[in-house]
Amino acid sequence: MSLLSDLINLDLSDTTEKVIAEYIWIGGSGMDLRSKAKTLPGPVSDPSKLPKWNFDGSSTGQAPGEDSEVIIYPQAIFRDPFRRGKNILVICDAYTPAGQPIPTNKRHNAAKIFSHPDVVAEVPWYGIEQEYTLLQKDVKWPVGWPLGGFPGPQGPYYCGVGADKAWGRDIVDAHYKACLYAGVNISGINGEVMPGQWEFQVGPSVGISAADELWAARYILERITEIAGVVLSLDPKPIQGDWNGAGAHTNYSTKSMRNDGGFEIIKKAIGKLGLRHKEHIAAYGEGNERRLTGRHETADINTFSWGVANRGASVRVGRDTEKEGKGYFEDRRPASNMDPYVVTSMIAETTLLWKP
């Protein structure tokens, strides 16, 4: 085994100019990540200089067998924390051979919204809080939980410390450092209310880069859990009953909101979000109705509400924002399994482009 680990950690930089690029794309469910590697003649730092590639879409649920070729376009580059050296991870989106985005390619439409001059001028910032649950591989039950049974009730676990309160910290810390190494703008981690559940935050990041970074961070987390032999779950309500669900709270601000008088702009933006509540909920993740019950720090799925420092509202405004009259707000509705391309671009579109 030690020879195997020596080989995995081989530093290639002394022997070859070549680098390995791991091309990553979103599979047919819209949530599963796929990847494969390609050898490049030398280091590349600009995605537009990378070759397009293809995959068999009939094996990922993204194309019929008789016309199975799907083309992937490189869109964002990160350092590879697994192979290290000059090797890279490449976030891609998927197209037909004729150049049309395939249905699971949500990045293409997001890029259109984020390149709109009215959106570009407002420099939208996002901070995404990704909650997730770590499951035991063979039984799909949270790590640290007794098999077929339950731990003590919620209370001691949120940001908890100790062998009876925090389960999976080695995975969480490995992920934190790997994201920083990769160049993901990860801004923190914490233990969540339900034991075996954790959160990391990405941002503040501008425009579409927030979603690219979140997908890269999810990929890195999937790889780390693969090594650790546990399963990553982004289910919004992994355990029924008196346990917190998992969300992906999305913090948002524009240039106008961050400037003096921004609170008035924030209130107008929240008003627009309220008018399109149904459309947003429909796009905010599968199974979200199991999470947004009005209990466990959520607002009811059918009702839009907002408040200052209110964690039971659809949208929360921080005390600091109220006090300073400018800042950001938090959309608490997105589920942990949301597509960040959809959610971030939809918030920008509703608040900056949509005319009620």
N, C-alpha and C positions, 0 to 999 in steps of 0.2 A: 504493500500500500504506500510505503514511503516513496518508492520509485515513481509510482503513479502520481503522487502529489508533487514530486520534483518535476515531472514532465508537464503537468498542468501549469506549474508556475515557471516554466522555462522562459527566460528573458531572450527574446528573439533579436533585440536591437543590435547586438554585436555581430550577428551572423547574416542578417538579411535586411534589406530596405523594405521588404513587403510587410503589409499590415493586414489584419483581419477585420472586416466590417461585418457586424451582425445586423442584418436587415430585419426590422421589426414591423409587423402590421397587425391590424385588428381583423379577427376572423369573422366567420359567418353569423355568429350570435350577436355581433356588435359589442361583445364584452371579452371574448377569449382572445388572448394574444398569441401570435405565431411568430416564429423567427427562423432564419437560416443564415449561414455565414458565407462570405465571399472573400477571396484573397485579392487585395489591390496591390499594384506595383509600388506604391509609396504612400506616405501620409497625405490625408485630405482633410481640410478644415471647413470647406464650403460645400453644402449639400448639392448645389447646382453643378459641381464638378464631379459628382459621383455618377456612375452609370445607372440607368434604370435597369430593373430586373423583372423577372416574372415568377409566378408560382402556379401550381395546379389548383385552380379554384374549385374543381369538382370534389377535392378532398377536404375543403374547408367550408363547404356549403355556400360558395360564392360564385359558382359557374356550373353550367351543365357539362356532362362528360364529353359530349360531342364538340364542345367549343370551350375548352376548360382553361385557356390561358388568361391569366389576369396579370396586368403590368403594375409594378410598384414604383412609385416616384419618391426618391429620397427628399425629406423635408427638413429634418433637424438632426444634428450630430451631437453625441455625448461621448465622453471618455468611457471606455469599457472597464468597470471595476473588477471584472472577473479575469479577463486576459491581460489587462493592464498594458504597460508600455505605450506604444502609439496606436494600439487597437481601439476601435470605436463601435458604439451602438448607433444605429441609424433609424430614426422614426420615419416611416413611409406611409403614404396613402395609396389607394388602389384604383385602377382604371381599366376599362376595356381596351383591347388593342387599338380601337378607333379613337381612344383618348377621352371617352366619357367616364365620369366618376361612377363606380358601381354603387348600388344602394346602401351598402354599409360604410361607404366613404363619407363620413360626416365632416371631415376636415375641409373638403373642397368648398362647401357652402359657407363654413365659418370663415375661411380665408377671404371670401368675397365681402362678407360683412365687415371684417376687420380692416380691409383695404379701402373701404368707403371713406371718402375725404372727411365727412362729418364725424366719423368714428376715430379716424387717425388724429384729427385735430384735438380730440378730447383725451387722448392718451389713457385709455382705460386700464386700470390696475385691477388685478385679481389676486386674492389669497384663498386657496382652496384647502379646507380641512377634511382630509380623507380618513374616515373611520373604517376599520376592518376587523375581522375576527379570525383568530388562528384556531384551526380545528385539528384534532388528532386524525391521522391519515386513514386508519382502517374503520373507524366508527363514526367519523364526521360529527364529533362532539367537541366542544371547546377544550383547548389545552388546559390542563390543571383541574378540570372538572372530574369528579368521580364517575366511572363508567356507569351509564344508566341512571345516574343520580345528579344531585344539584349541590353547589357550594352554598355557603350562608348567603343571606339576602344582600342586595346592593347597599353600598355605603362605604365600606373600607377600601374599595378597589380603585376608585377614581384617583389617579396620580399616586396610587398606593406604593408602598415599599415593603418588601418582606416575602419570604417563601410561601406564605399562606395568602398573599394578596396580589402579587405581580407574577404572571406566568407568561414566559416568552420574551423576556427583556433582551436576551442575547440576540434574538432575531431582529428585534426592533432597533437595537444599537448598531448591529451590523448593517442594517438597511440605511440608517441615518448617515453613517460614515461613507457607505458606498455611493449614496446620492450626492454627497458633497464632493466626493472624488470625481463623479461623473460630470459634474457641472450643473446638476439640478439645483434650482434655487429653493432648497428645502429649508424651512425656517424654524422647525421644532418638532418635538414628539411628546406624547404623553399617554399614560395609561387611561383607559376609558372607564365608564360607570359599570358596565358589565365585565366581570372578570374574563380574561382571555381576549378582550377587545382592546385595541389600541388606535391611536390616531397619529398621522403626520400631517404637517402643513407645507404647502408649496406656495411660494410667493413672498412679497408682492412681485408679480410678473406682468409684463405689458402684453395685452392683446392675445393673439393665438399662442404665444410662447408659454402661457400658463397651462394650456391644455397639452401641448407637446411635452412639457416637463412633467405633468401629472401622469401621462401615459408612460413616459420613461421610468418614473418612480414606481409605477405599478409593475412594470416589466421586471425591474431590479428586485422588487419584493417577491414576485413570483419565483424568480431564480433562487433567491436566498431560502425561501420556504421549501423549494425543491431539494436543495442541499440538506436542509435541516430535517426533511422528512415529515413536515407538517403541511396542511392544506390552507391556502388563503381563501377566505370567503368574503365577498363584497355584498352578501345578501343583506337587504335593509332591515330584516327582522329574523336573525338566524335562530333565535330561541323564542318560542311563543310564551306568553305569560308575563309575569312581573319583572321583565328584563328590558333594559334599554335597547332600542334599535340602533342601526348604523346609518349615518348620513354623510353628506359631503357638503357641509355648509360652505357657501360661496360668498366671500367678502368682495365688495366692488366699490370702486370710486372712479370718478372722471376728474379731469383738470378743474372743471367748474366747481365740482363738489369739494375739491381740496383747497380751493381759493376762498377768500373772505366772502361771506354770504352763501356759502355752499349748502348750508342746511336747508335753505328754501329749495334749491335744485334737487336735493335728496328727497324732500317731501313730494315734489312733483314726479320724480322718477318712481317712487314707491306707489304713488297714485296710479301711474300707468301700469305697473306690475299687477296691481289689484284688478284692473280692468281686464287683464289677460290671464287671470289666475288659472282658468281651466286649461288653456293651451300650454302654459308653463308646466303645470302638474303632469299633463299627458306626456311631456318630453323629459321629465325629471327622474326617470328610472323605473324599472320593472318592480312590481311588488311593493311600491311605496305606500299603498293603502294599508298594508299590514303595520307600517311604522307610524304614519301620520294619523294618530288616533285621538290626539288631544291630551294624551298622557305621556309620561316619560320625556318631558321637555320638548314636546312637539305641539304644533297647532293642528286642529282637525283638518283633514285633507279637503273638505268641501267649503271651508270658510277662510277667507283671506283676512289677515290682521297684521298690524305692526305696532311696535311700541319701543320705548327707550328701555334698554337693559332687560327686556322681557324675553326669556328663553322659551316661553310658551306661545310666542307669536310666529307668524309666517316669516316676517322680516323684523330683524332686531337692529336698532340703532344704539351705538355705544354711548355711555355717559359722557365720555370725552368729546365725542362729536357734538352732542347737544350743548355742552359747556362752551366749546370753542366756536360753535356756529359753522363748522365745516368738518369734512372728514369723509367717512365711508359708511356703508351699511352692510348687513349680513343677511343674505337670503338663506333661510334655514330649511327650505323645502326640499332641495335636491337629495336623492337617496345616495347611499354609498356606491351603488352600481351605475350611477349616471355617466353619460358620455360628456367629458368636459368640453369637447368641441361644440356640442349642442347647447349646453347650459351657458357657457361664457358668451357665445355669439348671440344667443337668444336674449340674454340680459342686455347686451349692448344694443341689439336691434330694437327691443321694446322701449328702452329708455332714451335712445339717441335718434333713431330713424322713424319709428312708428308714430303716425299722427292719428290720435283717436278721433 
